[in-house]
Each structure stands twice: as structure tokens, then as C-alpha cells.
Amino acid sequence: MDREEQLYPPIKALLERQGYEVKGEVGAADVVARRGEEPPVIVELKLRFSLSLYHQAVARQAISDLIYVAVPKPSGRTARRMLKDNMALCRRLGLGLIVLRRDGKGDPLAEVLCDPGPYAPRKSRVRQARLLREFDRIAGDPNTGGTTRGGIVTGYRQDALRCAAYLAGRETARGAEVAQETGVKAATRLMRDNHYGWFDRVATGVYALTPAGREGLAQWPLPAEAGPAGG
């Protein structure tokens, strides 16, 4: 489906099966359906999800609570995530979502994924607690908002930097010693996992700093307030 008008027939058929009288391009709306004295159903058509589609649909909420957006079902590697994210956005905005796909015979078919209605998302205490733990774990404010994920300083990276800084002044140190002196309780496991390639296990439970670790210390210096902290 490469033209918006190709979306109209399966949408019209879907609504007519539910007893609606359907007309296209009524006023500013792409599709309007009526059933008796019920509020009208309005459907906005687009070939893909876009900000302008949501702008149009939200504007139609001044006319009716029964507003849908309709797009061809996404395909490709990121399709499932795209569909999930946009369905969540529709629910948050109180919109319905219809996707168009081909059936087994290749004919276009409209499928309702969610209906319009009020939405009150449940808060996740677990996710909130995880976010606040990470907030408290990060010393200072080392990141600029909007920085790409690969270049950010996390609490985990700061713990690794604490361990690296301790090893920088020594040839080797035992994991238990690093944990006690830096306050990073999981120092031994962190150095054993060696996620950044900064640590070299020279004997059981004994570690040294690699050249990559010294580069890491130069690239991501710890803030002054980053003293011992729990890992």
C-alpha cells in the first residue's frame, strides 16, 4: 500500500460490518462513520506513523472521543518495537489504532489493535527504585543530557573507575583489598568480568591495571566528590 486512498476501502468495510454508515473526506477528517445517534467515529489515515498523524488525531478529539489512527502494519527488523511503542502512545493519548495488512489472498485487511479510551498508566515501583538507585550511585553530574549511550558515564563505569584508580598506583592488588579501599563491594566480580578490558587477572583474586584501564582513567576522570561508594 503506497497511497493513502488504498487504506480507505478496508477501513470502510471494517466499520460497515459493525453497522456504521461510512464516508470519506468529510470536513477535515479522512474517514467519518455514524451509527444511529452515537458519537461519530473518526479515522485519520497515513502511510506511516508520524508526528503530524498524532497532531491531526488529537485535534479531532475536540469533535469526538472515538478517534482512530490507521497505518499499514510496519515490517522489517524494528517493526515489532515500532508497533509496540506507537500502540502505547495511542493509549496514552486516548486514541485507537488500526493497522492494515494483506490477508492470505493478498487482499487488504483492517485490524483494530486498540480502541480509544481514557488511559492511566500504572507506575512501576521496581523501575522507579532502579532509576533512583542509579541516580544515587552516579557521583556528580558527568553526563550531558542527550548524549549517546556509548559515551555516558554510568554508576557501573564509575565503580570500575574507582577500582582502576586504586590499581593505577600499584602493580597488583587483591580484589578484597580493592573492595575495602574503594568502597566498591563488588570489586572482585567487576574486575573478573572485565567489561571494559581494564583489568588483568594475574593470579587467583589478584588484579593489575591494563593499558586500556589507564586510557579509561584519562578519558573518564572521576569527579572530585566520587569517593568510596557501594557497588
Residue pairs with C-beta under 8 A, 6 or more apart in sequence:
1 7
1 47
1 72
1 100
1 108
2 47
3 47
4 30
4 45
4 46
4 47
6 108
7 45
7 47
7 70
7 71
7 72
7 100
7 108
8 24
8 30
8 31
8 45
9 108
10 100
10 108
10 109
10 110
11 22
11 31
11 43
11 45
11 70
11 98
11 100
11 110
12 22
12 24
12 31
13 110
14 98
14 110
14 112
15 22
15 31
15 33
15 41
15 43
16 22
18 35
19 35
20 33
20 34
20 35
20 41
21 33
21 34
21 35
22 31
22 32
22 33
23 31
23 32
23 33
24 30
24 31
24 32
26 32
28 56
28 59
28 60
29 42
29 43
29 44
29 60
29 63
30 42
30 43
30 44
30 45
31 41
31 42
31 43
31 44
31 45
31 70
32 40
32 41
32 42
33 40
33 41
33 42
33 43
34 40
34 41
35 41
39 64
39 65
39 66
40 63
40 64
40 66
41 64
41 66
41 67
41 68
42 60
42 63
42 64
42 66
42 67
42 68
43 67
43 68
43 69
43 70
43 98
44 53
44 56
44 57
44 60
44 67
44 68
44 69
44 70
45 70
45 71
46 52
46 53
46 69
46 70
46 71
47 71
47 72
48 71
48 72
48 74
49 69
49 71
49 74
49 82
49 86
53 69
53 71
54 69
54 89
54 93
54 95
57 67
57 68
57 69
57 93
57 95
58 67
58 93
58 95
60 67
61 67
61 94
61 95
65 94
65 116
65 117
66 96
66 116
67 94
67 95
67 96
67 116
68 95
68 96
68 97
68 98
68 112
68 116
69 90
69 95
69 96
69 97
69 98
70 97
70 98
70 99
70 100
70 110
71 98
71 99
71 100
72 99
72 100
72 101
73 79
73 83
73 99
73 100
73 101
73 111
74 82
74 83
83 99
83 113
86 97
87 97
87 113
87 114
90 96
90 97
90 114
91 114
91 119
92 119
92 121
93 119
94 116
94 117
94 118
94 119
95 116
96 112
96 114
96 115
96 116
97 112
97 113
97 114
98 110
98 111
98 112
98 113
99 110
99 111
99 113
100 108
100 109
100 110
100 111
101 108
101 109
101 111
102 108
102 109
103 109
133 155
134 154
134 155
137 155
137 158
137 159
137 229
137 230
138 153
138 154
138 155
138 158
139 158
139 222
139 223
139 225
139 226
139 227
139 229
140 223
140 224
140 225
140 226
142 153
142 158
142 220
142 223
143 152
143 153
153 220
156 190
156 195
157 196
157 220
158 222
158 226
158 229
159 182
159 184
159 186
159 187
159 190
159 229
159 231
160 190
160 195
160 196
160 198
160 216
161 216
161 217
161 220
161 221
161 222
161 226
162 182
162 183
162 184
162 222
162 226
162 228
162 229
163 178
163 182
163 184
163 187
163 190
163 191
163 198
163 199
164 198
164 199
164 209
164 213
164 214
164 216
164 217
165 182
165 217
165 222
166 173
166 178
166 181
166 182
167 173
167 178
167 199
167 207
167 208
167 209
167 213
168 209
168 213
168 214
168 217
171 208
172 202
172 203
172 206
172 207
172 208
173 206
173 207
173 208
174 205
174 206
174 207
175 187
175 188
175 191
175 192
175 205
175 206
175 207
176 188
176 205
178 184
178 187
178 188
178 191
178 207
179 185
179 186
179 187
179 188
179 231
181 228
182 228
183 227
183 228
183 229
183 230
183 231
184 190
184 228
184 229
184 230
184 231
185 230
185 231
186 231
187 231
188 205
190 231
191 199
191 201
191 207
192 199
192 201
194 201
196 212
196 213
196 216
197 210
197 212
197 213
198 209
198 210
198 212
198 213
198 216
199 207
199 208
199 209
199 210
199 213
200 207
200 208
200 209
200 210
201 207
202 208
